[in-house]
Each structure stands twice: as structure tokens, then as C-alpha cells.
Amino acid sequence: MGKEIRMAYDDDGDILDISIGDPEKAISKEVEEDFFLRVNPVTGEVVGFSILNFRKWFKDAKDIKTLPIKAELAFS
């Protein structure tokens, strides 16, 4: 069974946060400007990601609740 994916948007901070699975301790790594991966420090597994300045990157997004997101995640 796959892990539940949760999405939260902070309108004041303009941050989109995506969590994969149950909340757990993680470290954040900036992989591109304003794009951060959250990684379990023990397993190296990606447990989420955040996009800062979300509106800057997704100017045409009218409704974040129905925002289509394409993602390719590879776990090794």
C-alpha cells in the first residue's frame, strides 16, 4: 500500500508543503532556488518537499486544492 500524501499551503508565507507518509524527523536540502526536499537523516528517504514563493513559480494556479502536480520520484 502506498503512503498518504498530504498538502498544506501557507497563504501568509506563500509556502506549499507536501508530506509523504506519517510525519517524521527530517532534514531539509535546497535542491533548486526555493525548492526544498525533506529527507529522513537515517534512511535518506524523501519524506516531503516544500516550495517557497509558491505564487512566483505557479502564477497561473487559481485553486491550489486542484493544482495538477507532476512528479517523478526515484528512491534508491
N, CA, C, O and CB atoms as a CASP TS submission, in Angstrom:
PFRMAT TS
TARGET T0000
AUTHOR 0000-0000-0000
METHOD Language model
MODEL 1
PARENT N/A
ATOM      1  N   MET     1       0.845  -1.186   0.000  1.00  0.00           N
ATOM      2  CA  MET     1       0.000   0.000   0.000  1.00  0.00           C
ATOM      3  C   MET     1       0.884   1.240   0.000  1.00  0.00           C
ATOM      4  O   MET     1       1.889   1.291   0.710  1.00  0.00           O
ATOM      5  CB  MET     1      -0.958   0.003   1.222  1.00  0.00           C
ATOM      6  N   GLY     2       0.513   2.233  -0.790  1.00  0.00           N
ATOM      7  CA  GLY     2       1.288   3.453  -0.874  1.00  0.00           C
ATOM      8  C   GLY     2       1.114   4.332   0.346  1.00  0.00           C
ATOM      9  O   GLY     2       0.216   4.133   1.165  1.00  0.00           O
ATOM     10  N   LYS     3       1.990   5.298   0.440  1.00  0.00           N
ATOM     11  CA  LYS     3       1.927   6.235   1.561  1.00  0.00           C
ATOM     12  C   LYS     3       0.979   7.375   1.222  1.00  0.00           C
ATOM     13  O   LYS     3       0.851   7.776   0.065  1.00  0.00           O
ATOM     14  CB  LYS     3       3.332   6.783   1.906  1.00  0.00           C
ATOM     15  N   GLU     4       0.320   7.888   2.251  1.00  0.00           N
ATOM     16  CA  GLU     4      -0.573   9.028   2.080  1.00  0.00           C
ATOM     17  C   GLU     4       0.260  10.276   1.815  1.00  0.00           C
ATOM     18  O   GLU     4       1.299  10.490   2.441  1.00  0.00           O
ATOM     19  CB  GLU     4      -1.478   9.221   3.329  1.00  0.00           C
ATOM     20  N   ILE     5      -0.205  11.086   0.889  1.00  0.00           N
ATOM     21  CA  ILE     5       0.458  12.352   0.575  1.00  0.00           C
ATOM     22  C   ILE     5      -0.437  13.474   1.065  1.00  0.00           C
ATOM     23  O   ILE     5      -1.619  13.534   0.727  1.00  0.00           O
ATOM     24  CB  ILE     5       0.752  12.489  -0.963  1.00  0.00           C
ATOM     25  N   ARG     6       0.135  14.364   1.865  1.00  0.00           N
ATOM     26  CA  ARG     6      -0.620  15.497   2.419  1.00  0.00           C
ATOM     27  C   ARG     6      -0.067  16.798   1.839  1.00  0.00           C
ATOM     28  O   ARG     6       1.138  16.950   1.636  1.00  0.00           O
ATOM     29  CB  ARG     6      -0.545  15.513   3.984  1.00  0.00           C
ATOM     30  N   MET     7      -0.977  17.720   1.582  1.00  0.00           N
ATOM     31  CA  MET     7      -0.583  19.014   1.046  1.00  0.00           C
ATOM     32  C   MET     7      -1.128  20.107   1.953  1.00  0.00           C
ATOM     33  O   MET     7      -2.280  20.053   2.384  1.00  0.00           O
ATOM     34  CB  MET     7      -1.090  19.196  -0.410  1.00  0.00           C
ATOM     35  N   ALA     8      -0.294  21.097   2.237  1.00  0.00           N
ATOM     36  CA  ALA     8      -0.725  22.258   3.024  1.00  0.00           C
ATOM     37  C   ALA     8      -0.135  23.509   2.379  1.00  0.00           C
ATOM     38  O   ALA     8       1.010  23.516   1.929  1.00  0.00           O
ATOM     39  CB  ALA     8      -0.279  22.133   4.532  1.00  0.00           C
ATOM     40  N   TYR     9      -0.938  24.555   2.346  1.00  0.00           N
ATOM     41  CA  TYR     9      -0.465  25.824   1.789  1.00  0.00           C
ATOM     42  C   TYR     9      -0.602  26.909   2.838  1.00  0.00           C
ATOM     43  O   TYR     9      -1.669  27.093   3.423  1.00  0.00           O
ATOM     44  CB  TYR     9      -1.250  26.202   0.505  1.00  0.00           C
ATOM     45  N   ASP    10       0.482  27.622   3.068  1.00  0.00           N
ATOM     46  CA  ASP    10       0.505  28.763   3.990  1.00  0.00           C
ATOM     47  C   ASP    10       0.385  30.022   3.142  1.00  0.00           C
ATOM     48  O   ASP    10       1.348  30.445   2.502  1.00  0.00           O
ATOM     49  CB  ASP    10       1.822  28.782   4.876  1.00  0.00           C
ATOM     50  N   ASP    11      -0.800  30.615   3.144  1.00  0.00           N
ATOM     51  CA  ASP    11      -1.063  31.790   2.313  1.00  0.00           C
ATOM     52  C   ASP    11      -0.209  32.982   2.731  1.00  0.00           C
ATOM     53  O   ASP    11       0.290  33.712   1.875  1.00  0.00           O
ATOM     54  CB  ASP    11      -2.538  32.163   2.382  1.00  0.00           C
ATOM     55  N   ASP    12      -0.033  33.187   4.033  1.00  0.00           N
ATOM     56  CA  ASP    12       0.769  34.324   4.508  1.00  0.00           C
ATOM     57  C   ASP    12       2.235  34.176   4.114  1.00  0.00           C
ATOM     58  O   ASP    12       2.861  35.138   3.670  1.00  0.00           O
ATOM     59  CB  ASP    12       0.652  34.460   6.031  1.00  0.00           C
ATOM     60  N   GLY    13       2.775  32.986   4.274  1.00  0.00           N
ATOM     61  CA  GLY    13       4.183  32.751   3.952  1.00  0.00           C
ATOM     62  C   GLY    13       4.412  32.372   2.503  1.00  0.00           C
ATOM     63  O   GLY    13       5.553  32.341   2.044  1.00  0.00           O
ATOM     64  N   ASP    14       3.325  32.078   1.764  1.00  0.00           N
ATOM     65  CA  ASP    14       3.376  31.648   0.370  1.00  0.00           C
ATOM     66  C   ASP    14       4.268  30.414   0.209  1.00  0.00           C
ATOM     67  O   ASP    14       5.188  30.383  -0.609  1.00  0.00           O
ATOM     68  CB  ASP    14       3.885  32.792  -0.522  1.00  0.00           C
ATOM     69  N   ILE    15       3.956  29.387   1.031  1.00  0.00           N
ATOM     70  CA  ILE    15       4.737  28.149   1.026  1.00  0.00           C
ATOM     71  C   ILE    15       3.792  26.972   0.804  1.00  0.00           C
ATOM     72  O   ILE    15       2.803  26.818   1.520  1.00  0.00           O
ATOM     73  CB  ILE    15       5.534  27.979   2.362  1.00  0.00           C
ATOM     74  N   LEU    16       4.102  26.149  -0.189  1.00  0.00           N
ATOM     75  CA  LEU    16       3.385  24.897  -0.392  1.00  0.00           C
ATOM     76  C   LEU    16       4.226  23.788   0.219  1.00  0.00           C
ATOM     77  O   LEU    16       5.416  23.666  -0.071  1.00  0.00           O
ATOM     78  CB  LEU    16       3.101  24.630  -1.915  1.00  0.00           C
ATOM     79  N   ASP    17       3.600  22.981   1.067  1.00  0.00           N
ATOM     80  CA  ASP    17       4.303  21.907   1.758  1.00  0.00           C
ATOM     81  C   ASP    17       3.628  20.582   1.425  1.00  0.00           C
ATOM     82  O   ASP    17       2.417  20.437   1.593  1.00  0.00           O
ATOM     83  CB  ASP    17       4.326  22.149   3.296  1.00  0.00           C
ATOM     84  N   ILE    18       4.403  19.627   0.958  1.00  0.00           N
ATOM     85  CA  ILE    18       3.911  18.291   0.631  1.00  0.00           C
ATOM     86  C   ILE    18       4.613  17.300   1.545  1.00  0.00           C
ATOM     87  O   ILE    18       5.841  17.288   1.628  1.00  0.00           O
ATOM     88  CB  ILE    18       4.151  17.941  -0.879  1.00  0.00           C
ATOM     89  N   SER    19       3.832  16.467   2.232  1.00  0.00           N
ATOM     90  CA  SER    19       4.390  15.439   3.111  1.00  0.00           C
ATOM     91  C   SER    19       4.013  14.070   2.571  1.00  0.00           C
ATOM     92  O   SER    19       2.890  13.859   2.115  1.00  0.00           O
ATOM     93  CB  SER    19       3.887  15.613   4.573  1.00  0.00           C
ATOM     94  N   ILE    20       4.962  13.142   2.628  1.00  0.00           N
ATOM     95  CA  ILE    20       4.749  11.776   2.163  1.00  0.00           C
ATOM     96  C   ILE    20       4.794  10.857   3.378  1.00  0.00           C
ATOM     97  O   ILE    20       5.824  10.743   4.042  1.00  0.00           O
ATOM     98  CB  ILE    20       5.820  11.359   1.093  1.00  0.00           C
ATOM     99  N   GLY    21       3.680  10.208   3.661  1.00  0.00           N
ATOM    100  CA  GLY    21       3.617   9.310   4.810  1.00  0.00           C
ATOM    101  C   GLY    21       3.392  10.061   6.110  1.00  0.00           C
ATOM    102  O   GLY    21       3.067  11.248   6.115  1.00  0.00           O
ATOM    103  N   ASP    22       3.572   9.345   7.211  1.00  0.00           N
ATOM    104  CA  ASP    22       3.385   9.932   8.537  1.00  0.00           C
ATOM    105  C   ASP    22       4.476  10.956   8.831  1.00  0.00           C
ATOM    106  O   ASP    22       5.602  10.804   8.356  1.00  0.00           O
ATOM    107  CB  ASP    22       3.378   8.837   9.615  1.00  0.00           C
ATOM    108  N   PRO    23       4.163  12.004   9.612  1.00  0.00           N
ATOM    109  CA  PRO    23       5.184  12.994   9.973  1.00  0.00           C
ATOM    110  C   PRO    23       6.363  12.326  10.685  1.00  0.00           C
ATOM    111  O   PRO    23       6.179  11.444  11.525  1.00  0.00           O
ATOM    112  CB  PRO    23       4.576  14.092  10.871  1.00  0.00           C
ATOM    113  N   GLU    24       7.558  12.757  10.339  1.00  0.00           N
ATOM    114  CA  GLU    24       8.760  12.237  10.979  1.00  0.00           C
ATOM    115  C   GLU    24       9.867  13.281  10.920  1.00  0.00           C
ATOM    116  O   GLU    24       9.797  14.246  10.158  1.00  0.00           O
ATOM    117  CB  GLU    24       9.215  10.922  10.308  1.00  0.00           C
ATOM    118  N   LYS    25      10.888  13.066  11.739  1.00  0.00           N
ATOM    119  CA  LYS    25      12.014  13.987  11.745  1.00  0.00           C
ATOM    120  C   LYS    25      12.717  13.932  10.393  1.00  0.00           C
ATOM    121  O   LYS    25      12.859  12.869   9.789  1.00  0.00           O
ATOM    122  CB  LYS    25      13.000  13.650  12.893  1.00  0.00           C
ATOM    123  N   ALA    26      13.152  15.101   9.936  1.00  0.00           N
ATOM    124  CA  ALA    26      13.805  15.169   8.633  1.00  0.00           C
ATOM    125  C   ALA    26      14.729  16.375   8.591  1.00  0.00           C
ATOM    126  O   ALA    26      14.629  17.296   9.402  1.00  0.00           O
ATOM    127  CB  ALA    26      12.764  15.241   7.493  1.00  0.00           C
ATOM    128  N   ILE    27      15.624  16.337   7.625  1.00  0.00           N
ATOM    129  CA  ILE    27      16.457  17.499   7.343  1.00  0.00           C
ATOM    130  C   ILE    27      16.042  18.023   5.972  1.00  0.00           C
ATOM    131  O   ILE    27      15.620  17.257   5.107  1.00  0.00           O
ATOM    132  CB  ILE    27      17.997  17.141   7.389  1.00  0.00           C
ATOM    133  N   SER    28      16.164  19.320   5.785  1.00  0.00           N
ATOM    134  CA  SER    28      15.792  19.933   4.514  1.00  0.00           C
ATOM    135  C   SER    28      17.036  20.230   3.707  1.00  0.00           C
ATOM    136  O   SER    28      18.049  20.693   4.231  1.00  0.00           O
ATOM    137  CB  SER    28      14.976  21.216   4.736  1.00  0.00           C
ATOM    138  N   LYS    29      16.935  19.952   2.410  1.00  0.00           N
ATOM    139  CA  LYS    29      18.030  20.231   1.486  1.00  0.00           C
ATOM    140  C   LYS    29      17.475  21.046   0.331  1.00  0.00           C
ATOM    141  O   LYS    29      16.532  20.624  -0.340  1.00  0.00           O
ATOM    142  CB  LYS    29      18.703  18.912   0.976  1.00  0.00           C
ATOM    143  N   GLU    30      18.063  22.220   0.098  1.00  0.00           N
ATOM    144  CA  GLU    30      17.616  23.030  -1.033  1.00  0.00           C
ATOM    145  C   GLU    30      18.200  22.425  -2.304  1.00  0.00           C
ATOM    146  O   GLU    30      19.419  22.334  -2.452  1.00  0.00           O
ATOM    147  CB  GLU    30      18.044  24.532  -0.871  1.00  0.00           C
ATOM    148  N   VAL    31      17.321  22.011  -3.225  1.00  0.00           N
ATOM    149  CA  VAL    31      17.772  21.369  -4.456  1.00  0.00           C
ATOM    150  C   VAL    31      17.727  22.321  -5.652  1.00  0.00           C
ATOM    151  O   VAL    31      18.438  22.116  -6.636  1.00  0.00           O
ATOM    152  CB  VAL    31      16.922  20.144  -4.742  1.00  0.00           C
ATOM    153  N   GLU    32      16.922  23.323  -5.571  1.00  0.00           N
ATOM    154  CA  GLU    32      16.822  24.407  -6.548  1.00  0.00           C
ATOM    155  C   GLU    32      16.378  25.629  -5.770  1.00  0.00           C
ATOM    156  O   GLU    32      15.954  25.518  -4.620  1.00  0.00           O
ATOM    157  CB  GLU    32      15.818  24.064  -7.733  1.00  0.00           C
ATOM    158  N   GLU    33      16.473  26.789  -6.387  1.00  0.00           N
ATOM    159  CA  GLU    33      16.017  28.000  -5.707  1.00  0.00           C
ATOM    160  C   GLU    33      14.572  27.820  -5.254  1.00  0.00           C
ATOM    161  O   GLU    33      13.692  27.544  -6.069  1.00  0.00           O
ATOM    162  CB  GLU    33      16.147  29.238  -6.634  1.00  0.00           C
ATOM    163  N   ASP    34      14.329  27.974  -3.959  1.00  0.00           N
ATOM    164  CA  ASP    34      13.000  27.899  -3.345  1.00  0.00           C
ATOM    165  C   ASP    34      12.397  26.490  -3.292  1.00  0.00           C
ATOM    166  O   ASP    34      11.256  26.344  -2.854  1.00  0.00           O
ATOM    167  CB  ASP    34      12.070  28.793  -4.090  1.00  0.00           C
ATOM    168  N   PHE    35      13.109  25.463  -3.716  1.00  0.00           N
ATOM    169  CA  PHE    35      12.621  24.085  -3.679  1.00  0.00           C
ATOM    170  C   PHE    35      13.461  23.278  -2.695  1.00  0.00           C
ATOM    171  O   PHE    35      14.673  23.140  -2.859  1.00  0.00           O
ATOM    172  CB  PHE    35      12.663  23.440  -5.094  1.00  0.00           C
ATOM    173  N   PHE    36      12.791  22.747  -1.664  1.00  0.00           N
ATOM    174  CA  PHE    36      13.480  22.006  -0.606  1.00  0.00           C
ATOM    175  C   PHE    36      12.929  20.589  -0.505  1.00  0.00           C
ATOM    176  O   PHE    36      11.715  20.390  -0.460  1.00  0.00           O
ATOM    177  CB  PHE    36      13.341  22.730   0.747  1.00  0.00           C
ATOM    178  N   LEU    37      13.824  19.610  -0.470  1.00  0.00           N
ATOM    179  CA  LEU    37      13.439  18.232  -0.170  1.00  0.00           C
ATOM    180  C   LEU    37      13.599  18.012   1.316  1.00  0.00           C
ATOM    181  O   LEU    37      14.549  18.509   1.921  1.00  0.00           O
ATOM    182  CB  LEU    37      14.288  17.206  -0.980  1.00  0.00           C
ATOM    183  N   ARG    38      12.671  17.266   1.915  1.00  0.00           N
ATOM    184  CA  ARG    38      12.823  16.845   3.306  1.00  0.00           C
ATOM    185  C   ARG    38      13.197  15.370   3.286  1.00  0.00           C
ATOM    186  O   ARG    38      12.494  14.540   2.710  1.00  0.00           O
ATOM    187  CB  ARG    38      11.507  17.098   4.146  1.00  0.00           C
ATOM    188  N   VAL    39      14.319  15.066   3.925  1.00  0.00           N
ATOM    189  CA  VAL    39      14.895  13.731   3.857  1.00  0.00           C
ATOM    190  C   VAL    39      15.079  13.170   5.262  1.00  0.00           C
ATOM    191  O   VAL    39      15.546  13.871   6.160  1.00  0.00           O
ATOM    192  CB  VAL    39      16.237  13.755   3.104  1.00  0.00           C
ATOM    193  N   ASN    40      14.711  11.905   5.450  1.00  0.00           N
ATOM    194  CA  ASN    40      14.963  11.222   6.712  1.00  0.00           C
ATOM    195  C   ASN    40      16.479  11.094   6.859  1.00  0.00           C
ATOM    196  O   ASN    40      17.130  10.517   5.987  1.00  0.00           O
ATOM    197  CB  ASN    40      14.252   9.810   6.765  1.00  0.00           C
ATOM    198  N   PRO    41      17.057  11.622   7.947  1.00  0.00           N
ATOM    199  CA  PRO    41      18.516  11.629   8.085  1.00  0.00           C
ATOM    200  C   PRO    41      19.127  10.242   8.285  1.00  0.00           C
ATOM    201  O   PRO    41      20.325  10.061   8.071  1.00  0.00           O
ATOM    202  CB  PRO    41      18.902  12.505   9.237  1.00  0.00           C
ATOM    203  N   VAL    42      18.330   9.277   8.685  1.00  0.00           N
ATOM    204  CA  VAL    42      18.845   7.922   8.911  1.00  0.00           C
ATOM    205  C   VAL    42      18.773   7.083   7.636  1.00  0.00           C
ATOM    206  O   VAL    42      19.745   6.432   7.253  1.00  0.00           O
ATOM    207  CB  VAL    42      18.059   7.232  10.039  1.00  0.00           C
ATOM    208  N   THR    43      17.606   7.106   6.982  1.00  0.00           N
ATOM    209  CA  THR    43      17.389   6.242   5.815  1.00  0.00           C
ATOM    210  C   THR    43      17.693   6.928   4.484  1.00  0.00           C
ATOM    211  O   THR    43      17.915   6.257   3.476  1.00  0.00           O
ATOM    212  CB  THR    43      15.966   5.756   5.806  1.00  0.00           C
ATOM    213  N   GLY    44      17.703   8.270   4.478  1.00  0.00           N
ATOM    214  CA  GLY    44      17.884   9.006   3.230  1.00  0.00           C
ATOM    215  C   GLY    44      16.621   9.068   2.386  1.00  0.00           C
ATOM    216  O   GLY    44      16.645   9.578   1.266  1.00  0.00           O
ATOM    217  N   GLU    45      15.515   8.550   2.919  1.00  0.00           N
ATOM    218  CA  GLU    45      14.251   8.535   2.195  1.00  0.00           C
ATOM    219  C   GLU    45      13.644   9.937   2.144  1.00  0.00           C
ATOM    220  O   GLU    45      13.647  10.661   3.139  1.00  0.00           O
ATOM    221  CB  GLU    45      13.269   7.551   2.849  1.00  0.00           C
ATOM    222  N   VAL    46      13.125  10.310   0.974  1.00  0.00           N
ATOM    223  CA  VAL    46      12.424  11.585   0.827  1.00  0.00           C
ATOM    224  C   VAL    46      11.068  11.458   1.515  1.00  0.00           C
ATOM    225  O   VAL    46      10.276  10.573   1.191  1.00  0.00           O
ATOM    226  CB  VAL    46      12.258  11.981  -0.687  1.00  0.00           C
ATOM    227  N   VAL    47      10.809  12.357   2.471  1.00  0.00           N
ATOM    228  CA  VAL    47       9.554  12.311   3.225  1.00  0.00           C
ATOM    229  C   VAL    47       8.677  13.529   2.937  1.00  0.00           C
ATOM    230  O   VAL    47       7.609  13.682   3.530  1.00  0.00           O
ATOM    231  CB  VAL    47       9.843  12.222   4.724  1.00  0.00           C
ATOM    232  N   GLY    48       9.126  14.388   2.032  1.00  0.00           N
ATOM    233  CA  GLY    48       8.322  15.540   1.664  1.00  0.00           C
ATOM    234  C   GLY    48       9.147  16.580   0.934  1.00  0.00           C
ATOM    235  O   GLY    48      10.350  16.419   0.729  1.00  0.00           O
ATOM    236  N   PHE    49       8.472  17.649   0.548  1.00  0.00           N
ATOM    237  CA  PHE    49       9.164  18.776  -0.067  1.00  0.00           C
ATOM    238  C   PHE    49       8.351  20.039   0.143  1.00  0.00           C
ATOM    239  O   PHE    49       7.151  19.994   0.410  1.00  0.00           O
ATOM    240  CB  PHE    49       9.407  18.526  -1.573  1.00  0.00           C
ATOM    241  N   SER    50       9.032  21.160   0.016  1.00  0.00           N
ATOM    242  CA  SER    50       8.397  22.466   0.182  1.00  0.00           C
ATOM    243  C   SER    50       8.790  23.365  -0.977  1.00  0.00           C
ATOM    244  O   SER    50       9.905  23.285  -1.494  1.00  0.00           O
ATOM    245  CB  SER    50       8.793  23.114   1.534  1.00  0.00           C
ATOM    246  N   ILE    51       7.864  24.215  -1.377  1.00  0.00           N
ATOM    247  CA  ILE    51       8.131  25.208  -2.409  1.00  0.00           C
ATOM    248  C   ILE    51       7.873  26.577  -1.796  1.00  0.00           C
ATOM    249  O   ILE    51       6.736  26.925  -1.477  1.00  0.00           O
ATOM    250  CB  ILE    51       7.243  24.973  -3.689  1.00  0.00           C
ATOM    251  N   LEU    52       8.944  27.348  -1.635  1.00  0.00           N
ATOM    252  CA  LEU    52       8.825  28.720  -1.141  1.00  0.00           C
ATOM    253  C   LEU    52       8.430  29.623  -2.299  1.00  0.00           C
ATOM    254  O   LEU    52       8.663  29.287  -3.460  1.00  0.00           O
ATOM    255  CB  LEU    52      10.157  29.206  -0.487  1.00  0.00           C
ATOM    256  N   ASN    53       7.834  30.764  -1.988  1.00  0.00           N
ATOM    257  CA  ASN    53       7.407  31.719  -3.023  1.00  0.00           C
ATOM    258  C   ASN    53       6.573  31.006  -4.089  1.00  0.00           C
ATOM    259  O   ASN    53       6.785  31.176  -5.290  1.00  0.00           O
ATOM    260  CB  ASN    53       8.638  32.408  -3.676  1.00  0.00           C
ATOM    261  N   PHE    54       5.633  30.216  -3.617  1.00  0.00           N
ATOM    262  CA  PHE    54       4.846  29.358  -4.499  1.00  0.00           C
ATOM    263  C   PHE    54       4.190  30.134  -5.634  1.00  0.00           C
ATOM    264  O   PHE    54       4.247  29.702  -6.785  1.00  0.00           O
ATOM    265  CB  PHE    54       3.788  28.635  -3.703  1.00  0.00           C
ATOM    266  N   ARG    55       3.578  31.252  -5.337  1.00  0.00           N
ATOM    267  CA  ARG    55       2.869  32.039  -6.371  1.00  0.00           C
ATOM    268  C   ARG    55       3.817  32.542  -7.459  1.00  0.00           C
ATOM    269  O   ARG    55       3.407  32.708  -8.607  1.00  0.00           O
ATOM    270  CB  ARG    55       2.151  33.235  -5.726  1.00  0.00           C
ATOM    271  N   LYS    56       5.066  32.782  -7.110  1.00  0.00           N
ATOM    272  CA  LYS    56       6.048  33.211  -8.113  1.00  0.00           C
ATOM    273  C   LYS    56       6.261  32.103  -9.144  1.00  0.00           C
ATOM    274  O   LYS    56       6.375  32.371 -10.340  1.00  0.00           O
ATOM    275  CB  LYS    56       7.396  33.588  -7.437  1.00  0.00           C
ATOM    276  N   TRP    57       6.314  30.860  -8.669  1.00  0.00           N
ATOM    277  CA  TRP    57       6.599  29.730  -9.542  1.00  0.00           C
ATOM    278  C   TRP    57       5.357  29.225 -10.275  1.00  0.00           C
ATOM    279  O   TRP    57       5.468  28.659 -11.363  1.00  0.00           O
ATOM    280  CB  TRP    57       7.205  28.607  -8.741  1.00  0.00           C
ATOM    281  N   PHE    58       4.190  29.424  -9.695  1.00  0.00           N
ATOM    282  CA  PHE    58       2.947  28.913 -10.279  1.00  0.00           C
ATOM    283  C   PHE    58       1.952  30.058 -10.414  1.00  0.00           C
ATOM    284  O   PHE    58       0.888  30.042  -9.795  1.00  0.00           O
ATOM    285  CB  PHE    58       2.351  27.764  -9.411  1.00  0.00           C
ATOM    286  N   LYS    59       2.297  31.036 -11.214  1.00  0.00           N
ATOM    287  CA  LYS    59       1.497  32.252 -11.367  1.00  0.00           C
ATOM    288  C   LYS    59       0.081  31.977 -11.857  1.00  0.00           C
ATOM    289  O   LYS    59      -0.847  32.706 -11.503  1.00  0.00           O
ATOM    290  CB  LYS    59       2.181  33.194 -12.321  1.00  0.00           C
ATOM    291  N   ASP    60      -0.097  30.944 -12.660  1.00  0.00           N
ATOM    292  CA  ASP    60      -1.408  30.666 -13.247  1.00  0.00           C
ATOM    293  C   ASP    60      -2.288  29.790 -12.369  1.00  0.00           C
ATOM    294  O   ASP    60      -3.428  29.505 -12.736  1.00  0.00           O
ATOM    295  CB  ASP    60      -1.235  30.011 -14.582  1.00  0.00           C
ATOM    296  N   ALA    61      -1.788  29.358 -11.225  1.00  0.00           N
ATOM    297  CA  ALA    61      -2.571  28.487 -10.337  1.00  0.00           C
ATOM    298  C   ALA    61      -3.678  29.303  -9.676  1.00  0.00           C
ATOM    299  O   ALA    61      -3.404  30.229  -8.912  1.00  0.00           O
ATOM    300  CB  ALA    61      -1.660  27.821  -9.255  1.00  0.00           C
ATOM    301  N   LYS    62      -4.913  28.959  -9.972  1.00  0.00           N
ATOM    302  CA  LYS    62      -6.042  29.688  -9.392  1.00  0.00           C
ATOM    303  C   LYS    62      -6.528  29.025  -8.104  1.00  0.00           C
ATOM    304  O   LYS    62      -6.887  29.705  -7.142  1.00  0.00           O
ATOM    305  CB  LYS    62      -7.191  29.778 -10.400  1.00  0.00           C
ATOM    306  N   ASP    63      -6.534  27.709  -8.097  1.00  0.00           N
ATOM    307  CA  ASP    63      -7.031  26.971  -6.941  1.00  0.00           C
ATOM    308  C   ASP    63      -6.013  25.904  -6.567  1.00  0.00           C
ATOM    309  O   ASP    63      -5.883  24.893  -7.256  1.00  0.00           O
ATOM    310  CB  ASP    63      -8.422  26.334  -7.233  1.00  0.00           C
ATOM    311  N   ILE    64      -5.306  26.128  -5.494  1.00  0.00           N
ATOM    312  CA  ILE    64      -4.242  25.217  -5.088  1.00  0.00           C
ATOM    313  C   ILE    64      -4.790  23.833  -4.752  1.00  0.00           C
ATOM    314  O   ILE    64      -4.075  22.842  -4.895  1.00  0.00           O
ATOM    315  CB  ILE    64      -3.492  25.785  -3.890  1.00  0.00           C
ATOM    316  N   LYS    65      -6.038  23.747  -4.312  1.00  0.00           N
ATOM    317  CA  LYS    65      -6.605  22.452  -3.936  1.00  0.00           C
ATOM    318  C   LYS    65      -6.731  21.505  -5.119  1.00  0.00           C
ATOM    319  O   LYS    65      -6.752  20.288  -4.934  1.00  0.00           O
ATOM    320  CB  LYS    65      -7.960  22.646  -3.300  1.00  0.00           C
ATOM    321  N   THR    66      -6.815  22.040  -6.325  1.00  0.00           N
ATOM    322  CA  THR    66      -6.939  21.192  -7.502  1.00  0.00           C
ATOM    323  C   THR    66      -5.742  21.343  -8.433  1.00  0.00           C
ATOM    324  O   THR    66      -5.835  21.048  -9.624  1.00  0.00           O
ATOM    325  CB  THR    66      -8.219  21.518  -8.248  1.00  0.00           C
ATOM    326  N   LEU    67      -4.645  21.790  -7.901  1.00  0.00           N
ATOM    327  CA  LEU    67      -3.446  22.017  -8.693  1.00  0.00           C
ATOM    328  C   LEU    67      -2.868  20.698  -9.193  1.00  0.00           C
ATOM    329  O   LEU    67      -2.538  19.828  -8.386  1.00  0.00           O
ATOM    330  CB  LEU    67      -2.403  22.776  -7.874  1.00  0.00           C
ATOM    331  N   PRO    68      -2.740  20.532 -10.510  1.00  0.00           N
ATOM    332  CA  PRO    68      -2.120  19.304 -11.007  1.00  0.00           C
ATOM    333  C   PRO    68      -0.607  19.377 -10.808  1.00  0.00           C
ATOM    334  O   PRO    68       0.044  20.328 -11.240  1.00  0.00           O
ATOM    335  CB  PRO    68      -2.465  19.078 -12.507  1.00  0.00           C
ATOM    336  N   ILE    69      -0.075  18.383 -10.165  1.00  0.00           N
ATOM    337  CA  ILE    69       1.368  18.343  -9.922  1.00  0.00           C
ATOM    338  C   ILE    69       1.913  17.071 -10.540  1.00  0.00           C
ATOM    339  O   ILE    69       1.461  15.973 -10.216  1.00  0.00           O
ATOM    340  CB  ILE    69       1.699  18.410  -8.393  1.00  0.00           C
ATOM    341  N   LYS    70       2.882  17.216 -11.429  1.00  0.00           N
ATOM    342  CA  LYS    70       3.568  16.063 -11.981  1.00  0.00           C
ATOM    343  C   LYS    70       4.872  15.917 -11.223  1.00  0.00           C
ATOM    344  O   LYS    70       5.613  16.883 -11.042  1.00  0.00           O
ATOM    345  CB  LYS    70       3.810  16.211 -13.522  1.00  0.00           C
ATOM    346  N   ALA    71       5.140  14.713 -10.786  1.00  0.00           N
ATOM    347  CA  ALA    71       6.371  14.481 -10.039  1.00  0.00           C
ATOM    348  C   ALA    71       6.939  13.133 -10.409  1.00  0.00           C
ATOM    349  O   ALA    71       6.208  12.165 -10.619  1.00  0.00           O
ATOM    350  CB  ALA    71       6.126  14.564  -8.524  1.00  0.00           C
ATOM    351  N   GLU    72       8.232  13.087 -10.485  1.00  0.00           N
ATOM    352  CA  GLU    72       8.920  11.827 -10.698  1.00  0.00           C
ATOM    353  C   GLU    72       9.867  11.648  -9.530  1.00  0.00           C
ATOM    354  O   GLU    72      10.846  12.381  -9.393  1.00  0.00           O
ATOM    355  CB  GLU    72       9.678  11.794 -12.075  1.00  0.00           C
ATOM    356  N   LEU    73       9.573  10.678  -8.696  1.00  0.00           N
ATOM    357  CA  LEU    73      10.391  10.430  -7.521  1.00  0.00           C
ATOM    358  C   LEU    73      11.098   9.102  -7.692  1.00  0.00           C
ATOM    359  O   LEU    73      10.474   8.092  -8.018  1.00  0.00           O
ATOM    360  CB  LEU    73       9.539  10.442  -6.230  1.00  0.00           C
ATOM    361  N   ALA    74      12.378   9.108  -7.476  1.00  0.00           N
ATOM    362  CA  ALA    74      13.155   7.872  -7.547  1.00  0.00           C
ATOM    363  C   ALA    74      13.795   7.636  -6.195  1.00  0.00           C
ATOM    364  O   ALA    74      14.474   8.509  -5.655  1.00  0.00           O
ATOM    365  CB  ALA    74      14.234   7.936  -8.672  1.00  0.00           C
ATOM    366  N   PHE    75      13.578   6.470  -5.662  1.00  0.00           N
ATOM    367  CA  PHE    75      14.159   6.112  -4.373  1.00  0.00           C
ATOM    368  C   PHE    75      15.200   5.023  -4.604  1.00  0.00           C
ATOM    369  O   PHE    75      14.955   4.043  -5.309  1.00  0.00           O
ATOM    370  CB  PHE    75      13.060   5.637  -3.366  1.00  0.00           C
ATOM    371  N   SER    76      16.344   5.214  -4.005  1.00  0.00           N
ATOM    372  CA  SER    76      17.380   4.186  -4.160  1.00  0.00           C
ATOM    373  C   SER    76      17.763   3.606  -2.824  1.00  0.00           C
ATOM    374  O   SER    76      18.621   2.726  -2.756  1.00  0.00           O
ATOM    375  CB  SER    76      18.614   4.755  -4.849  1.00  0.00           C
TER
END
